[in-house]
Amino acid sequence: MAAEALSGRIEGGVHVYPVRVYFEDTDAGGVVYHTSYLRFAERARTEMMRLLGVSHASLIAGDGVVFAVRRCEVDFLRPAHLDDLLEVRTRLVDVQGASLWAEQIVDRDGDAIVAAKLRLACVRRDGRPARFPARLRRAFVVADGSSPNPASPISDTKKAKPA
């Protein structure tokens, strides 16, 4: 299997990453535990970067920078369950000099079940802010298809039906 297949795909400026819910992701009742969604989102962002040719390991080794989550807002709209097949949809909303805003939607069968807005900061190993390396900024342009778009995917998602 090609490594790219494990990293998801980009459709119209949105990275789409499939996730299967495993037992380890759930509570005793088979419902996805809230922090599992944060892990799913982190994996999706990591695989989006890998798909764009920029791995976290290369950023650390070559540029001496890492990402830190500065802010995270999460709306839990509906529960997911053991064995569900989910998709994490990631869109870069605004890229600035040393930080970016991303929106991530977790959906099941086309219905949004979790919506997250994150501000990620680019920092050096000592924790001080750093500008995004040029190769990373170029990758962000590829991710969006042109340049970061302020249109919010959250406002475009289907309204979740009551659980």
VENVENFEN-V366041 format. One record per pair of residues at least 24 apart in sequence whose ideal C-beta (glycine too) atoms are under 6 Angstrom apart, sorted by the first residue. I is the first residue (numbers start at 0). GAP is how many residues later the second one is. Records with the same first field share a line. If there is no record, write none. Layout:
# VENVENFEN-V366041
I=GAP / GAP
This chain:
# VENVENFEN-V366041
6=40 / 43 / 44
7=39
12=131 / 132
13=75 / 77
14=33 / 75
15=71 / 73
16=27 / 30 / 71
17=69
18=67
19=65
20=59 / 61 / 63
25=56
29=51 / 52
30=48 / 50
31=48
36=69 / 77
39=48
40=47 / 63 / 75
43=44 / 46
44=45
47=42
51=87 / 90 / 91
53=82 / 85
62=70
63=60 / 61
64=57 / 59 / 65
66=53
67=53 / 55
68=49
69=49 / 51
70=48
71=46
72=44
73=42
74=40
75=38
76=35 / 36 / 83
77=35 / 82 / 85
78=84
79=28 / 33
83=24
90=62
91=48 / 51 / 52 / 56
93=54
94=45 / 53
96=34
97=24 / 31 / 32 / 33
102=50 / 51
104=48 / 52
110=47
111=45 / 46 / 48
114=39
